Amino acid sequence: MRAMVLRGKALAVENVEKPTPGPGQVLARVRACGICGSDLHAAKYMDLMMANARASGRRTWYDDDMTRPLVMGHEFVAEVVEAGPGAESWAPGTRVTSMPVLFEPSSESGYLSIGYSPETPGAYSEFVRMSAALLLKVPDNVSDLVAATTEPCAVGLHAVRAARVQPNENVLVMGAGPIGLMTLLWLKKERANFVMVSDYSPERRALAAKLGADLVIDPGKEDVRTAVEGALSGLTKGVSASSFGGPAMAPAPDVIFECVGVEGTLQQAMSLVQARGRVVVVGVCMKEDKILPMVGINKQLSLQFVLGYTGEEYAEALASFADGSIDTSPMVTRTVTIEELPAAFTALADPKDCKVVVIP
C-alpha cells in the first residue's frame, strides 16, 4: 500500500506492507486523516521529542535507531474492510474513528500508538489497524472531513475542561492554529463570557472571527495588552494588585490558553493574565524557554500544562459534530493526496492554511 514514510528527518512516499488485523482488531481503509502539528514537529525535531519524552519518564517509540521507517497520521476516519478474531461485529463498510491506540499483546507495553509506532502504520497510508474495543461509529450526518477533526477537537475540549472555565470569565486564546481554534469552539459552547484570539496570520484571524471569537487581535500591528484592556474595560472592573491590597489593576483575562508553542509566548501570557489568573499551556514549544517566576509569584498565578484527552472526551467531540453544537468544517482549508503529503508538510511552515486533510 502507499504511505508517507519518515526516516530520521526525511519524508518520502513509498510502498509499505499492508497490515493484517490480529485478535480484537480491524483493518480499515483510511478515508481521511488530518495533518497534526505534532507530526510537523516530529519531522523536524524527532531527536528533541525523544529526549523530552525520556526526561519526562514517558515511553519512547524510538530507543536507538531513529532511521527506522515511521508512518505517521493519527487524526483519522476510516472504513472497516476486515475484522480479526473477536471483532466480527464490526461489519465491512462501517465508518469508524477512534483514539489512536492499538492494543497489541505482543508489544512490550501491550499497546502501540497509531501514527507513532514503527511497528504499525499510521493513517498517512491507505490502510490502518484499529482496536475494536475503541471504535466509534461515525454518524451518518458527519462528513469524512469533519470526522477527521475529532482528535484535535478532543484536545481543545480537554484543555477547556481542565481549565475549569466559568461562564463569567474572560479568556484570551493565543494562537489561532487548529488547536487554538478548537479551544475557541469549546469556550463558546461552554459559554465563556468574552473570548479573544490573537494570531499573526490574517487567514487564521478571519477563521477565528467566523468561529465566534468576540475579538481578534493582530499582534503584529496591535499591542495585545492595549487591545485586551480596551475590550474588557467596559465588561469588568480592575482587581486588587495583590492579596495585601494596593492599586487596582487594569482589566485582564481570567484565563489565557497558550496555543502557540514558541519561545517567549508563555512569559507573555503570564504578564497579560489577571492576578490570580490561570495560564493553560496547550502549545508545544520544542526548545528551552524562559519565564520570570516572580511575575507568577507576585500575581499568584496558576500555570497548567495539558496533554491529549480522555476516551469520554473523544466520544463527546464526535457527538458534538452529530448534534451540530460544534462545527469544525470551516477549519478544513485544503485537502491533499498521499503523494502530495511531503510538499504539504513544507507548505504548512507558512500558516495560511488551517487544517489540511489527507484523502488517500
C-alpha positions in Angstrom: 0.0 0.0 0.0 1.1 3.6 -0.5 2.2 5.6 2.5 4.3 8.6 3.5 7.3 7.4 5.5 9.5 9.3 7.9 13.2 8.2 8.2 15.1 10.5 10.5 14.1 13.8 9.1 13.4 12.7 5.5 9.9 12.2 4.2 9.1 10.0 1.2 6.1 8.3 -0.3 6.7 4.6 -0.7 5.0 1.2 -0.9 4.8 -0.5 2.5 3.4 -3.7 3.7 -0.4 -3.7 4.2 -1.1 -4.6 7.9 -3.2 -7.6 8.9 -5.7 -7.4 11.8 -5.0 -9.5 14.9 -7.4 -10.6 17.6 -9.7 -7.8 18.7 -8.6 -5.6 15.8 -10.0 -4.5 12.5 -8.3 -3.4 9.3 -9.8 -0.2 7.9 -9.4 1.8 4.7 -8.4 5.3 5.5 -11.0 7.8 4.2 -9.4 11.0 5.6 -6.6 12.0 8.0 -5.7 15.4 9.3 -2.2 16.8 9.4 -1.2 17.4 13.0 1.2 20.0 14.3 2.8 17.2 16.4 3.7 15.4 13.1 5.3 18.6 11.7 7.3 18.7 14.9 8.3 15.0 14.6 9.6 15.5 11.1 11.8 18.4 12.2 12.6 17.7 15.9 12.4 13.9 16.4 15.6 13.8 18.4 14.3 16.5 20.7 10.9 14.8 21.1 12.7 11.6 22.1 14.9 13.4 24.6 12.0 15.2 26.1 9.9 12.0 26.4 12.8 10.3 28.2 13.2 13.3 30.5 9.6 13.1 31.5 9.7 9.4 32.1 7.5 8.5 29.2 7.8 5.5 26.9 9.5 6.3 23.6 8.8 4.7 20.3 12.5 5.0 19.2 15.2 3.8 21.6 18.2 3.8 19.4 17.7 3.8 15.7 15.6 6.8 14.6 16.1 5.8 11.0 13.5 3.0 11.3 10.6 3.9 9.0 7.6 5.6 10.6 4.2 6.1 9.0 2.6 8.9 11.0 -1.1 10.0 10.9 -3.4 9.8 14.0 -6.3 12.1 13.2 -8.3 9.7 11.0 -11.7 8.4 9.9 -11.7 5.0 8.2 -13.9 2.3 6.8 -13.8 -1.3 8.1 -12.7 -3.8 5.4 -11.7 -6.8 7.5 -12.3 -7.9 11.1 -9.9 -10.0 13.1 -10.9 -12.8 15.6 -13.3 -11.4 18.2 -14.1 -8.2 16.2 -16.6 -9.7 13.8 -19.4 -7.4 15.0 -17.8 -4.6 13.0 -19.2 -5.1 9.5 -17.2 -4.1 6.4 -18.2 -0.7 5.2 -18.8 0.8 8.6 -17.2 4.2 9.0 -15.3 4.5 12.3 -12.8 6.6 14.2 -11.0 6.0 17.5 -8.4 7.2 19.8 -5.0 6.5 18.1 -4.2 3.5 20.2 -3.8 -0.1 19.1 -4.0 -2.9 21.7 -1.2 -5.2 20.8 -0.4 -8.0 23.3 2.9 -8.9 21.5 4.3 -5.4 22.3 6.3 -4.7 25.4 3.7 -2.3 26.8 0.6 -4.1 25.4 -0.3 -1.3 23.1 1.1 0.8 20.2 0.5 4.4 19.4 -1.1 4.6 15.9 1.0 7.1 14.0 4.0 7.0 16.4 5.0 3.3 16.3 7.3 1.9 13.7 5.7 -1.4 14.4 2.3 -0.4 12.9 1.5 2.2 10.2 -0.5 5.3 11.0 -3.1 6.8 8.7 -0.8 8.7 6.2 -1.4 5.5 4.3 -4.2 3.5 2.6 -5.0 1.2 5.5 -4.7 1.2 9.2 -5.2 -1.3 12.0 -7.6 -0.3 14.8 -8.6 -1.7 18.2 -12.3 -2.9 18.1 -12.7 -2.0 21.8 -12.0 1.7 21.0 -14.0 2.0 17.8 -16.7 4.7 17.5 -19.2 4.6 14.6 -19.2 7.9 12.7 -22.8 9.2 12.5 -24.2 9.4 9.0 -24.6 13.2 9.1 -20.9 13.7 9.9 -18.7 14.1 6.8 -15.3 12.4 6.5 -13.5 15.8 6.6 -15.3 16.7 9.9 -14.8 13.3 11.4 -11.1 13.6 10.7 -11.0 16.6 13.1 -12.4 14.5 16.1 -8.9 14.0 17.6 -7.8 17.7 17.7 -11.3 18.7 18.7 -11.0 16.5 21.8 -7.7 18.2 22.6 -9.4 21.5 22.7 -12.2 20.1 24.8 -9.7 18.6 27.3 -7.9 21.9 27.6 -11.1 23.9 28.3 -12.4 21.3 30.8 -9.0 21.1 32.6 -9.0 24.9 33.0 -12.5 24.8 34.6 -13.5 27.9 32.7 -16.6 29.6 34.2 -19.4 31.4 32.3 -18.5 34.8 33.9 -14.8 34.6 32.9 -13.0 36.4 30.1 -10.5 34.4 28.1 -7.6 35.0 25.7 -6.5 32.3 23.2 -3.0 33.0 22.0 -2.7 31.3 18.6 -5.4 30.5 16.0 -4.0 27.3 14.6 -6.1 24.2 14.7 -5.8 23.6 18.5 -6.4 27.3 19.3 -9.5 27.3 17.2 -10.7 24.1 18.7 -10.3 25.6 22.1 -12.2 28.7 20.9 -15.1 26.5 19.8 -15.4 24.8 23.1 -15.1 28.0 25.0 -18.0 29.4 23.1 -20.0 26.2 23.6 -19.2 26.3 27.4 -20.4 30.0 27.3 -17.3 31.8 28.5 -18.1 35.4 28.9 -15.8 37.1 26.3 -13.3 35.2 24.2 -10.4 36.9 22.4 -8.0 35.3 19.9 -4.6 36.6 18.8 -2.7 35.5 15.8 -0.3 36.9 13.2 -2.0 35.2 10.2 -4.8 37.2 8.6 -6.4 33.9 7.3 -6.4 32.4 10.8 -7.8 35.6 12.4 -10.6 35.6 9.8 -11.4 32.0 10.8 -11.4 32.9 14.5 -13.9 35.6 13.8 -16.1 33.2 11.7 -16.0 30.7 14.5 -17.3 33.1 17.1 -14.4 35.0 18.7 -15.6 38.2 20.4 -12.4 39.9 19.5 -9.5 39.1 17.1 -6.1 40.7 17.6 -3.2 41.1 15.2 -0.1 41.1 17.4 2.0 42.3 14.5 0.1 45.6 14.3 -1.5 46.0 17.8 -0.2 45.9 21.3 -2.0 42.8 22.7 -2.3 44.3 26.2 -3.8 47.5 25.0 -6.3 45.7 22.8 -7.3 43.4 25.6 -7.7 46.2 28.2 -9.7 48.2 25.7 -12.1 45.4 25.0 -12.5 44.4 28.7 -12.7 47.9 30.2 -16.5 48.0 29.7 -17.0 44.5 30.9 -15.1 44.2 34.1 -13.5 46.3 36.8 -9.9 46.3 37.9 -8.9 44.0 40.7 -6.5 44.4 43.6 -2.9 44.1 42.6 -2.1 41.7 45.4 -3.7 39.9 48.3 -2.4 42.7 50.5 -4.4 45.4 48.7 -2.9 48.1 46.5 -3.9 50.0 43.4 -6.4 48.4 41.1 -5.0 46.7 38.0 -6.4 47.2 34.5 -8.8 44.6 33.4 -7.2 41.4 32.0 -8.2 37.9 31.0 -9.1 35.5 33.8 -7.7 32.6 31.7 -5.1 32.5 28.9 -4.6 29.5 26.7 -1.1 29.5 25.2 -1.6 27.6 21.9 1.4 28.9 20.0 4.4 26.9 21.4 7.2 29.3 20.6 9.8 30.8 22.9 8.6 33.9 24.8 4.8 33.3 24.5 4.5 31.6 27.9 6.1 34.6 29.6 3.9 37.0 27.6 0.8 35.0 28.8 1.9 35.3 32.4 2.3 39.0 32.0 -1.1 39.5 30.4 -3.3 37.4 32.6 -5.2 38.7 35.5 -3.8 38.5 39.1 -4.8 35.0 40.5 -5.5 34.0 36.9 -4.7 30.8 35.1 -2.3 30.2 32.2 -3.1 26.9 30.4 -0.3 25.6 28.2 -1.6 23.7 25.1 1.1 24.7 22.6 4.2 22.6 22.3 7.4 24.5 22.5 10.2 22.3 21.3 13.0 24.4 22.7 14.1 25.6 26.1 12.1 28.7 27.2 12.5 31.3 29.9 9.9 32.6 32.3 10.2 35.1 35.2 8.9 33.1 38.2 8.5 36.3 40.3 5.8 37.5 37.9 3.9 34.4 38.7 4.5 34.7 42.4 3.5 38.4 42.6 0.3 37.7 40.7 -0.3 34.3 42.4 -0.8 32.6 39.0 -1.7 29.0 38.3 0.3 27.6 35.5 -1.2 24.4 34.0 0.1 22.1 31.3 -2.4 19.8 29.4 -2.0 16.8 27.2 -4.4 14.9 25.0 -7.9 13.9 26.1 -9.8 11.1 27.7 -11.9 8.4 25.9 -15.0 10.2 27.1 -13.8 13.5 25.7 -13.0 11.9 22.4 -16.6 10.5 22.2 -18.1 13.8 23.2 -16.2 15.6 20.5 -17.6 13.2 17.9 -21.1 13.5 19.3 -20.9 17.3 19.2 -20.5 17.1 15.4 -23.6 15.0 15.1 -25.8 17.2 17.2 -24.5 20.4 15.5 -23.2 22.1 18.6 -19.6 22.1 17.2 -18.8 22.8 13.6 -15.2 22.3 12.5 -15.9 22.3 8.8 -14.6 25.9 8.2 -11.2 24.9 9.6 -10.6 22.4 6.8 -9.0 24.7 4.3 -7.3 22.2 1.9 -7.1 18.5 1.0 -4.1 16.7 -0.4 -3.3 13.2 -1.6 -0.6 10.9 -0.1 1.6 11.8 -3.0 1.3 15.5 -2.1 1.9 15.0 1.6 5.7 15.8 1.8 5.1 19.1 0.0 2.2 19.8 2.3 4.4 19.4 5.3 6.8 22.0 3.9 3.9 24.4 3.0 2.5 24.4 6.5 5.5 26.3 7.7 3.6 29.3 6.3 0.4 29.3 8.3 -2.1 30.4 5.5 -3.9 27.1 5.8 -5.5 25.9 9.0 -6.4 22.2 8.9 -5.1 20.2 5.9 -6.6 16.8 5.5 -5.2 13.9 3.5 -7.5 11.9 1.3 -5.7 8.7 0.3 
